[in-house]
Structure formats: structure tokens, C-alpha cells
Amino acid sequence: MSKLKKPKVYISLALLFVALITFWFCLPDPLFDKPTSFVIDDEKGELLGAAIAPDGQWRFPYDGAVPDKFRQCIIAFEDKRFMHHPGVDVLAIGRAIKQNFRHERVSSGGSTLTMQVIRLATDHKRTYWYKFIEMFMALRLELTYSKKEILALYASNAPFGGNVIGLNAASWRYYGRGPDKLSWGETAAMAVLPNAPALVHPGKNRGLLLKKRNRLLDKLADQHIIDSTTAQLAKLEPMPDKPLPLPQVAPHLLEQFKAEYDASSHASTRLRTTLKAGLQQQVTDILERHHRMLRANQINNIAAVVLDVETGAALAYAGNIFHPGDAELQSSVDVANAPRSPGSTLKPLLYASMLHDGFILPNTLIPDIPTQIAGYHPENFDLGYDGAVPASRALARSLNVPAVKMLQRYKYERFYDVLKRAGITTLTQPADHYGLSLILGGCENTLWELTGAYASMARVLHHFNRTGRYTQADYHHPVYRPTQRTDRPNEKNGLLDAASIYYTFQAMEEVMRPGEEMLWQQFGSTQRVAWKTGTSFGFRDGWAIGVTTRYVVGVWVGNTTGEGRPDLTGINTAAPVMFEIFRLLPVTREWFKAPVDDMVKIGVCRESGMRAGENCEHVDDTWVPAPGLRTPVCPYHQLVHLDASGKWQVNADCASPDQMRHQKWFVLPPSMEYYYKARNYQYRTLPPFRTDCGVAERQQAMEVIYPKDQAKVYIPLEADGNRGRMICNAAHRQPGTKIFWHLDDRYIGETHGQHQIAIAPSAGMHVLTLVDGNGSTTKVRFTILDKETGH
């Protein structure tokens, strides 16, 4: 080779290399970068809702599945040799050039579907130069993408008139259903729209659109894709009218998806959720119906969540009613994910925690008496007291005072940690900020997380019965997108053991349903539900959460503004909605199996529900959670010494042992006994001591109910500026016994029968002394707070 030819060869090779590099990298990356609409589907792919793209276009994300009808229609109409050419159809280009010269204008472009994809991706002008570039890029596109993918790119990005881009969006906007559900006539209309979207769309020139569609149907018949009868029937189908609104079945979940979407992940803005479209619509209808009734009481908002126990997946998610045209309702607020006061809905978690940690047995008696703890004065909803109540009944009846007593014993710091580990993220303040009010709604939770916590408890119980193991993976937040279970190391006892959860659900099942008075148990088709209601302070929030072996339903009712309303209670507003939703779900009479592998059988005192001691007269062998072995022995039974008649107590000062009758007796402290005996007629008070007996060994005969020892009390000022009065209460074992009251060693009066007295102490520390007619004495110290100094 001569020296003169070598440079030409090198230049040629260099140009060829540059051409190859240019060819390989000529496609934009990404091919389409325009913003897409956020779209959510149900578990089967049915559209639940969509939001318009940021640029004002209805542009659904890329969908690789193109219905076969549309594939055949678009190929027949736009590019009959699409499946065979390499991206450029030479015959179509030649025909286009010939037609353009004949008409002395551009009347045909000769573009293949592949070339049209390039034009859609690049927005090239329609000139001969750009036509050449499109051909060049189309050849490159065919090397990387399959024919199926190219067709899907076209269907996802072609203009369909107005601000509608892509087959998916067009099908929903013009026909109100997905493209896979369109008829031949409807699909043919969709196929001809992109050919001239600015000129022909359903809003105008409908006659021209009709002719194009019918010509396509004839072509399909000529190619034997459809028969002539199908073509004729398809021609009778009406053309689409004005665009239809897209479904808004789960608008709040759509906004949740948008808020949680991470643009940097390059994930699709279309999500197939775990929701069931039919159930979602039925739940929405129930909420709307109850909303209309609740508005009469100026209660404007309501939310509901339905979860699958096994997976924690949301089957229905109604974050609120949806009335975008009524700004007063604030229905755009997703209350299911808004922190609200939970009322009493945390009580089951406390009950289960105390069982798990060996503080109580299922029916341990809990004090239910007037209580004041560091200035905190909880009250039951009915303002009454039982004196003492089994823990399970306290939960079933949602009694506040026993719940506070239980938390005081369990320690709110420990319970705070349990809630955190159970997946509650809304406790943003330290434990001391909430204190004992934590159990009565003094914190904030979301319906989403709280319903998820109940589902986690049910999941733990199921999995333990199945595998005999615990794993922290059972505690997780609810999900609305399909996820795979992540395995975590097994734990010895778990956050809550299965037996404790089982007894918690047993207690929750005993709650009386609204309007049914336990009659539901007589009907075999009725769901067995463990459920709990909650009402926040000031009647601002009504809650109801129910659990079955397969589902959890949570309902919240209230106002997004936080305004309280009379009768806005969980039992009156949320519970009826919850049970109506349960009636939508498949009925099962199966119940949670008792996890006997996690239980022990011990002797339990029938009266106190505690581990039986030697003086317990009635002992039942009962299965209890294994940690129950650590619970204290019953302190309420003692051996009482009576005289021969059984009417008097005696001791060694007044009777010899051979003259005594020894009897086991159930004895509560005086303050508990005072209220307990009024509600439990079988309770027997202790006989009094015989008058000739000494007092040294006598039990505590009386007790101050209010104020408690070391209490701090604030007494507000009256209208005249003077400090008001406080009512002191005491209880005595023996009816009719007189009590003499002294304040700071100064006699202030006597009572008998009902032991109450009003006093007006000054600010500072005081001593209240009580002496009964038998000479027994008790004292309490308390402090009256000064409003100005705060102490």
C-alpha cells in the first residue's frame, strides 16, 4: 500500500468508528423523561385512582402489556409491516416520496411505528433532515428493543387528544375502563386517535374520527383479523364523548403514595397496591352513609382501615370521606395517618404486657377506687367505682381507674418502651412527658399504626401456634404494597408471649356490642371479634378496632379541626361502623387456639384471681400464661379467729384457742371493700371484735379514700376570691361506726354511715387524723398547692 493511501485508510476507519459510536449512543437516555401521573391499582390491577402529571398531562407510566386488540389495530392502521422491517420500511418511504411529489406537498410521512417512537421521544420537527435522523435512530432502537417493547413504548407515549397521553390514560378518560376491557370498536377508535390528535379527538370532528375508525374496522375484516359481522356490529358502537373523570376510589392512599415516593429511586409512579377494589368501594360507601348521619351532630370526618392479619397488608384504606368541593369538611386530610389521641385503645397492650411480664394473672383483682397520683385524678367514664375488679373485666369495660393503677404498677417507662418496640412511632416526647396519662389517651397515635399493632398481636399468636417460635419480624407496620416477609432471628419469649395475647383477645371478645346485648353469640353466622373502643378527652376522637383470626378493622370518627362534640364516643360512633365493615368480610367462626405450650396450670384463688395461698378457700386449677408463676400470692385471704357463735372475732386476750373457730376469710382493704360490697352482694364483711378483746392485733378498720397520703391537691378559688373546699372521704369496715376527724390536731367534726366531710385548708402541708369509736387511728399527710407559687 502506498504512503498516500495509508492516511485515507486511517481517516476512513476513524470516520467509521465515529459513525459507529454515534450510531450506538444516538438514543436519548432515558428514552422518555417526561413526568408521569401517579397511579394506584388494586391487587388485581384495577385502577383505584390517578393524579395528573406535573406538566398538566394525563400520562400514565410505561406499561409493557399491550392488549392484543390494540396491537392488531395499530399495526393494521399505522404500520402493516411492523413485525418484519428493521425500523425503517423502505416501501413505505418510497410510497410517501412518490405521493409528496405528486401532490407537491407533504401528504404522507412513511413513518414506521419505530420512527414514531423516536419522534415522540425527541420532539423532532417534521422536516426531511429530521426524518433521516429518525430513520437512523429507529434502526438503532430496533437493535436494543424487541418489537413488543417498541409497541409498548408507542402505546404509552402516543398523544390521544387534548392533554391525554398514552393508551392507558386515554382508555380511562374516554371509556372509563382499562384498554384490555375495550371492544373492537372502542379499540379501533383508540388506534386512529394518535394519527392526528390535534385535529381529531372526541371533543370535535367526531364525524372524521368515525370514518377513520370504520375504515380501520373494514381493513381488519379484509385481513381476516375479525369477521364481517363483528366489524358491522363494532361500527354501531357509539364514539366516545367528552372525557370522563378518572376513578377516585382511594384518594388518600394515592396522596400517601405520592408523599412517600422517592424520585431518586427511578421507580415507576404506578403502583399495584394490596387493596381490594370491591371492598374499598363498599367501605367507602359505609363511611359516606354514616357521615351523613354524623353531620347532624357536626361530626365531619371518618376514616377506616382493613388489614389482613397474616401479612399486615391493607385490604381497604379510607383515610377520610372525600368531598373535594366542600372545603369546610377538610376531607383532603388523611386522618388514618394523622396523630390523634387514642383514648383507651392502648389498654389491651398494657393488659398483655402485664401478663407477659408476670405482674398479673388474667383475672387478678385491680383496685377501682378514687385515686390521685401526683395531682393526676383519673375517673371512670360512668364516674362510679367497683372497689376491685378483675383485670379482664376492667379491660372489657374499659375502666380508667384500674388501667391507671395497672400502669402505675407496671411503670409507664416500661410500657413506653413496649409501644415503641411494637411499632408505634408517634411517641415523639420522652416517657416522662406522658406519665400515667399515656394509658388514657395522653399521647397521640395514628389509626394506621394502631390497627397494625393489633394485627401484629394476632400474627404472633397465629405463628406461635403454628411453629412454636417467636420472631420480631411479626411486629411490623401495615403495608399497602406487596412485600416479602423478612426473616429475623427467633426470640425466646417475644415482645408479648402468645398466651398473654390469647387472654387479651378473650377479654376483648367479652365487650358488649352496641345495640346487641350479647345476643350475637346465638347466631352461628356472626363473626367472633375481639374489639376495643376509645374516646379521647373532650369527646374529640372516637375509635374502634376489632380483630378476628383473619382480619383487623380500625375506625376513627371525629373532626380534623379537633373540635369535640357531645356523644362523640367510640362506642356510639366508631363501633357501629366497624361491625358493619366486618359484615362485608368472609365470616369465620374459628377462633384463636389456646397456645397451651406457652401456658402452665396453677391454683388460682377464685375470689381474687391471684395465685392461691394457703388461706384461699376456693382454688381453681387454671391455665395461665407461663410468666404467671412469678405473680404474687393472693394477699386478700387470711385466717380469722371467731368465737363459738361465729358472730365475733376474738384473739388470745379474750378467748382460749380451744374456744376459737378458725375460718378462712376473703378480706379487702377498707377503701376497696367500701365500693366492692355495694356491687358484690356475696361479699361478707368481717365480724367485729368482741368488746372484751384487745385492739393490738386488730386489722386495719378504716382507710382514707381521699386524699391519699402525700397527695398534692389544688383547690381552685371561688367567684368571691376565696379558696374553695375539698371533700374528704373515708371507709370503715363496720357500718354505723363513728369516725372523728382532726385537721392538724384540731377537731373538725364526726361522721357515721357515709364518711365524708368538707374542709377548707390553707395552702401548705397538713395532717388529717381519723379516730373511730373503738380507738383505732389512721393519718394521712397532704399538701394544698398555692396557685401563685405553684407549690
MOZIQUI-V88559 format. One record per backbone hydrogen bond with DSSP energy under -1.0 kcal/mol. CO is the residue of the C=O (numbers start at 1). NH is the residue of the N-H. E is the energy in kcal/mol with one decimal. If there is no record, write none. Layout:
BEGIN
CO_NH_E, CO_NH_E
END
This chain:
BEGIN
2_6_-1.2, 5_9_-1.9, 6_10_-2.5, 7_11_-2.8, 8_12_-2.4, 9_13_-2.9, 10_14_-2.8, 11_15_-2.8, 12_16_-2.5, 13_17_-2.6, 14_18_-2.7, 15_19_-2.5, 16_20_-2.5, 17_21_-2.8, 18_22_-3.0, 19_23_-2.8, 20_24_-2.7, 21_25_-2.3, 38_51_-2.3, 39_271_-2.6, 40_48_-2.8, 40_49_-1.5, 41_273_-2.7, 42_45_-1.9, 46_42_-2.7, 48_249_-2.9, 49_40_-2.5, 53_56_-2.3, 57_53_-2.5, 57_59_-1.3, 58_165_-3.0, 59_37_-3.5, 67_71_-2.3, 68_72_-2.3, 69_73_-2.3, 70_74_-3.0, 71_75_-1.8, 72_76_-2.1, 73_77_-2.1, 74_78_-2.8, 75_79_-1.2, 79_82_-1.9, 81_84_-1.9, 81_85_-2.0, 89_93_-2.3, 90_94_-2.6, 91_95_-2.4, 92_96_-2.1, 93_97_-2.4, 94_98_-2.2, 95_99_-2.3, 96_100_-2.5, 97_101_-2.2, 98_102_-2.0, 99_103_-2.3, 100_105_-1.3, 105_107_-1.0, 112_116_-2.2, 113_117_-1.9, 114_118_-1.7, 115_119_-2.3, 116_120_-2.5, 117_121_-2.0, 118_122_-2.0, 119_123_-2.7, 125_127_-1.6, 127_131_-2.1, 128_132_-2.0, 129_133_-2.0, 130_134_-2.5, 131_135_-2.0, 132_136_-2.4, 133_137_-2.7, 134_138_-2.4, 135_139_-2.0, 136_140_-1.3, 137_141_-2.5, 138_142_-2.0, 141_145_-2.6, 146_150_-2.5, 147_151_-2.4, 148_152_-1.9, 149_153_-2.3, 150_154_-2.2, 151_155_-2.6, 152_156_-1.9, 154_158_-1.9, 155_167_-3.7, 158_166_-3.4, 161_164_-1.7, 163_58_-3.7, 164_160_-2.8, 166_170_-2.2, 167_171_-2.9, 168_172_-1.8, 169_173_-2.6, 170_174_-2.7, 171_175_-2.1, 173_244_-4.4, 178_181_-1.8, 179_182_-1.2, 183_187_-2.7, 184_188_-2.5, 185_189_-1.8, 186_190_-1.9, 187_191_-2.1, 188_192_-1.5, 193_196_-1.2, 196_200_-3.4, 201_204_-2.2, 204_201_-1.0, 205_209_-1.9, 206_210_-2.4, 207_211_-2.1, 208_212_-2.2, 209_213_-2.4, 210_214_-2.6, 211_215_-2.4, 212_216_-1.9, 213_217_-2.2, 214_218_-2.3, 215_219_-2.2, 216_220_-2.5, 217_221_-2.0, 218_222_-2.7, 219_223_-2.0, 220_225_-2.6, 220_226_-1.1, 221_224_-1.5, 227_231_-2.0, 228_232_-2.5, 229_233_-2.5, 230_234_-2.4, 231_235_-1.7, 234_237_-1.2, 250_254_-1.9, 251_255_-1.8, 252_256_-1.9, 253_257_-2.5, 254_258_-2.2, 255_259_-2.4, 256_260_-1.9, 262_265_-1.7, 263_266_-1.4, 269_39_-2.6, 271_41_-2.9, 275_43_-3.0, 276_280_-3.0, 277_281_-2.3, 278_282_-2.0, 279_283_-2.8, 280_284_-2.3, 281_285_-2.2, 282_286_-2.1, 283_287_-2.5, 284_288_-2.3, 285_289_-2.2, 286_290_-2.3, 287_291_-2.4, 288_292_-1.8, 289_293_-1.0, 290_294_-2.8, 291_295_-2.1, 293_296_-1.1, 294_297_-1.9, 294_299_-1.8, 295_298_-2.0, 301_558_-2.2, 303_556_-2.4, 304_318_-2.8, 305_554_-2.7, 306_315_-3.3, 306_316_-1.4, 307_552_-1.9, 308_312_-2.5, 312_479_-2.0, 313_308_-2.5, 315_276_-2.4, 316_306_-2.4, 318_304_-2.3, 319_335_-1.9, 323_326_-2.2, 326_329_-1.2, 327_330_-1.0, 330_333_-1.4, 333_335_-1.3, 334_337_-1.0, 335_338_-1.4, 336_448_-2.4, 340_445_-3.3, 342_345_-1.9, 344_347_-1.8, 346_350_-1.6, 347_351_-2.6, 348_352_-2.5, 349_353_-2.0, 350_354_-2.5, 351_355_-1.9, 352_356_-2.6, 353_357_-2.1, 354_359_-2.7, 354_360_-1.1, 355_358_-1.2, 361_364_-1.7, 362_392_-1.1, 364_391_-1.9, 366_389_-2.1, 368_387_-2.6, 373_376_-2.3, 376_373_-2.9, 380_383_-1.7, 386_388_-1.7, 387_368_-2.4, 389_366_-2.6, 390_394_-2.6, 391_395_-1.9, 392_396_-2.5, 393_397_-2.8, 394_399_-2.3, 400_404_-2.4, 401_405_-2.5, 402_406_-2.6, 403_407_-2.4, 404_408_-2.7, 405_409_-1.7, 406_410_-2.7, 407_411_-2.8, 411_415_-1.9, 412_416_-2.5, 413_417_-1.6, 414_418_-1.8, 415_419_-2.4, 416_420_-1.9, 417_421_-2.3, 418_422_-1.7, 419_424_-2.3, 420_423_-1.4, 426_428_-1.8, 430_433_-1.3, 431_434_-1.1, 431_435_-2.4, 434_437_-1.1, 435_438_-1.4, 436_439_-1.3, 437_440_-1.3, 437_442_-2.6, 445_340_-3.3, 446_450_-2.6, 447_451_-2.3, 448_452_-1.5, 449_453_-2.0, 450_454_-1.9, 451_455_-2.0, 452_456_-2.2, 453_457_-1.9, 454_458_-2.0, 455_459_-2.3, 456_460_-2.5, 457_461_-1.9, 458_462_-2.3, 459_463_-2.8, 460_464_-2.4, 461_465_-2.0, 462_466_-1.5, 463_467_-3.2, 464_468_-2.3, 470_491_-2.3, 471_474_-1.8, 472_475_-1.7, 479_314_-2.9, 480_274_-1.6, 497_501_-1.9, 498_502_-2.6, 499_503_-2.3, 500_504_-1.7, 501_505_-2.5, 502_506_-2.0, 503_507_-2.1, 504_508_-2.2, 505_509_-1.7, 508_511_-1.1, 508_531_-1.3, 513_516_-1.8, 513_517_-1.1, 516_519_-2.0, 518_521_-1.5, 519_522_-1.9, 520_523_-1.5, 523_526_-1.5, 530_547_-3.0, 532_545_-2.6, 534_543_-3.0, 536_539_-1.7, 539_565_-2.2, 541_536_-1.9, 542_557_-2.5, 543_534_-1.6, 544_555_-2.6, 545_532_-2.3, 546_553_-2.2, 547_530_-2.7, 550_309_-2.6, 551_548_-2.9, 552_307_-2.9, 553_546_-2.7, 554_305_-2.5, 555_544_-1.7, 556_303_-2.6, 557_542_-2.8, 558_301_-2.3, 559_562_-2.0, 565_568_-1.7, 567_569_-2.1, 569_573_-2.4, 570_575_-2.7, 574_578_-2.4, 575_579_-2.4, 576_580_-1.7, 577_581_-2.1, 578_582_-2.2, 579_583_-1.4, 581_584_-1.7, 582_585_-1.1, 594_596_-2.1, 595_598_-2.4, 596_599_-1.6, 598_626_-1.9, 600_624_-2.8, 602_622_-3.0, 603_612_-2.4, 604_620_-2.7, 605_609_-2.5, 608_365_-2.3, 610_605_-3.2, 611_634_-3.0, 613_616_-1.3, 618_606_-2.6, 620_604_-2.9, 622_602_-2.3, 624_600_-2.5, 625_628_-2.6, 626_629_-1.9, 627_630_-2.2, 628_631_-1.3, 636_667_-3.8, 638_665_-2.5, 640_663_-2.8, 641_650_-2.3, 642_661_-3.0, 643_646_-1.0, 648_643_-2.1, 649_690_-2.5, 651_654_-1.7, 651_655_-1.5, 656_659_-2.0, 657_660_-1.3, 661_642_-3.1, 663_640_-3.4, 665_638_-2.1, 669_673_-3.1, 670_674_-2.3, 672_676_-2.6, 673_677_-2.4, 676_679_-1.1, 676_680_-1.4, 680_683_-1.8, 688_649_-2.6, 690_693_-2.3, 695_698_-1.2, 701_733_-2.7, 703_731_-2.5, 706_729_-2.2, 708_711_-1.9, 711_783_-2.6, 713_785_-3.2, 716_724_-1.8, 718_721_-1.9, 722_718_-3.7, 726_759_-2.6, 728_757_-1.9, 729_705_-1.8, 729_706_-1.7, 731_703_-2.2, 734_737_-1.7, 738_773_-1.4, 739_751_-2.2, 740_771_-2.0, 741_748_-2.6, 741_749_-1.1, 742_769_-3.1, 743_746_-1.3, 746_743_-2.9, 749_741_-3.3, 751_739_-2.8, 752_754_-1.4, 754_756_-1.4, 755_730_-2.0, 757_728_-3.1, 759_726_-2.8, 764_784_-3.0, 766_782_-2.1, 767_744_-3.5, 768_780_-2.0, 769_742_-2.3, 770_778_-2.1, 771_740_-3.4, 772_775_-2.0, 776_772_-2.3, 778_770_-2.8, 780_768_-2.9, 781_710_-3.5, 782_766_-3.0, 783_713_-3.4, 784_764_-2.3, 786_790_-2.7
END
